[in-house]
Amino acid sequence: MKLSHLDEQGRARMVDVGHKLDTRREAIAKGRVLMQPQTLALIQKGGLPKGDVLAVAQVAGVMAAKRTHELIPMCHPLLLTHVGLEFEPREPEDGDELAAIDITATVRTTGKTGVEMEALTAVAVAGLTIYDMCKAVDRGMRLEAVRLVRKSGGKSGEWIGK
């Protein structure tokens, strides 16, 4: 298997996508922020001094997706046609001590390259924003399980993960 971001000498390079056809592309990524149940309750009540945590995290995730090419060196700048974030609060389940907020980002474009990195970046930055806005009450929060769960479009077609 050959890595597309390496040239024949093994040096990093940006892949030339000029010859590819424009296709509709979509990527869905997920992640989770684990926290104390009291922290989740404060988020849901709007009881944190920095404001509406999930509204700010949503804006941060959208902004991050749009600026992914500025953060990940070999990513192409893309004209995104859709960036959506969803947040699903989770109370602790049997045997769990921690609550969570599940984050899902969906990103679309019509173009020559996929939007997997944009979806992953949206999830990561939304999760980091939740941490930033809540760290005064819960420094033990953790962002985990950031992963691509689905992508479609382009030559490789559809891929579905977990």
C-alpha positions in Angstrom: 0.0 0.0 0.0 1.4 3.4 -1.0 0.7 6.6 0.9 -0.6 9.3 -1.4 1.0 12.1 0.6 4.5 10.9 0.0 6.5 11.4 -3.2 8.9 8.8 -4.6 11.7 10.0 -2.3 9.4 9.7 0.8 8.9 13.4 1.3 5.6 14.9 2.2 3.6 16.5 -0.6 0.2 17.8 -1.3 -1.6 15.4 -3.7 -2.4 16.8 -7.1 -6.2 16.4 -7.5 -6.5 18.5 -10.7 -7.3 15.5 -12.9 -10.1 14.2 -10.7 -13.8 14.7 -11.5 -16.0 16.8 -9.2 -18.3 14.5 -7.3 -20.7 15.0 -4.4 -18.8 14.0 -1.3 -19.9 13.6 2.3 -18.2 12.6 5.5 -19.6 11.9 9.0 -17.4 11.8 12.1 -18.2 11.2 15.7 -16.6 11.8 19.1 -17.6 12.0 22.8 -16.8 14.3 25.7 -17.0 12.5 29.0 -17.7 14.5 32.1 -19.2 14.5 35.6 -23.0 14.3 35.7 -23.1 17.7 37.4 -21.3 19.2 34.5 -23.8 17.9 32.0 -26.6 19.2 34.2 -25.0 22.7 34.2 -24.6 22.6 30.4 -28.3 21.6 30.0 -29.5 24.3 32.4 -27.3 27.0 30.8 -25.6 27.5 34.2 -22.1 28.1 33.1 -20.6 31.6 33.2 -19.2 31.5 29.6 -22.7 31.1 28.1 -24.5 28.5 26.0 -21.9 25.7 25.7 -23.4 23.8 22.8 -24.2 26.8 20.7 -20.6 28.0 21.0 -19.3 24.5 20.3 -21.5 24.3 17.2 -20.1 27.5 15.8 -16.5 26.4 16.7 -17.0 23.1 14.9 -18.3 24.8 11.7 -15.4 27.3 11.8 -12.9 24.5 12.3 -14.3 22.5 9.3 -14.0 25.6 7.1 -10.4 26.2 8.2 -9.1 22.6 8.2 -6.7 23.3 5.4 -5.0 25.9 7.6 -4.4 23.3 10.4 -3.6 20.1 8.5 -0.6 20.8 6.2 -1.5 18.6 3.2 -5.3 19.3 3.1 -6.7 21.2 0.2 -8.8 24.3 0.7 -12.4 23.3 -0.1 -15.7 25.0 -0.8 -17.9 23.3 1.7 -21.6 23.2 0.9 -22.7 21.9 4.3 -21.3 21.6 7.8 -23.7 20.3 10.5 -23.0 19.4 14.1 -25.3 17.5 16.4 -24.9 17.0 20.2 -26.5 14.2 22.1 -26.3 14.4 25.9 -26.0 11.0 27.7 -26.7 10.5 31.3 -24.5 7.9 33.1 -25.7 4.3 32.3 -25.6 1.3 34.6 -22.2 1.0 36.1 -20.9 4.3 34.5 -19.9 7.2 36.7 -19.6 9.7 33.9 -22.1 11.5 31.7 -21.2 12.4 28.1 -22.1 14.5 25.1 -21.8 12.6 21.8 -20.8 14.8 18.9 -21.6 14.1 15.2 -20.4 16.2 12.4 -21.6 15.9 8.8 -19.7 17.7 6.1 -20.5 17.9 2.3 -18.9 19.4 -0.8 -19.0 18.9 -4.5 -15.4 18.7 -5.5 -12.2 16.7 -6.3 -11.3 15.5 -2.9 -13.1 14.3 0.2 -14.1 16.0 3.4 -13.1 13.4 6.0 -10.5 15.7 7.6 -13.0 18.5 7.8 -15.6 16.3 9.6 -12.9 15.0 12.0 -11.6 18.5 12.7 -15.2 19.8 13.4 -15.7 17.1 16.0 -12.4 17.6 17.7 -12.7 21.4 17.9 -16.3 21.2 19.1 -15.2 18.8 21.8 -12.3 21.0 22.8 -14.7 24.0 23.0 -16.9 22.1 25.3 -13.9 21.3 27.5 -12.8 25.0 27.4 -16.2 26.3 28.4 -16.6 23.8 31.3 -13.0 23.4 32.6 -13.6 25.7 35.5 -16.1 23.1 37.0 -14.6 19.9 35.6 -11.0 19.6 34.7 -11.3 15.8 34.4 -13.4 15.9 31.2 -12.0 14.0 28.3 -12.5 14.0 24.6 -12.3 10.5 23.1 -13.3 8.2 20.3 -13.0 10.8 17.5 -13.4 8.8 14.3 -14.7 8.7 10.8 -17.9 6.7 10.7 -18.9 7.2 7.0 -17.7 8.7 3.8 -19.1 8.7 0.3 -18.1 10.1 -3.1 -15.1 10.0 -5.2 -13.3 7.1 -6.8 -13.3 5.0 -3.7 -17.1 5.3 -3.2 -18.7 4.6 0.1 -16.9 3.5 3.3 -18.7 2.8 6.6 -16.9 2.4 9.9 -18.2 2.2 13.5 
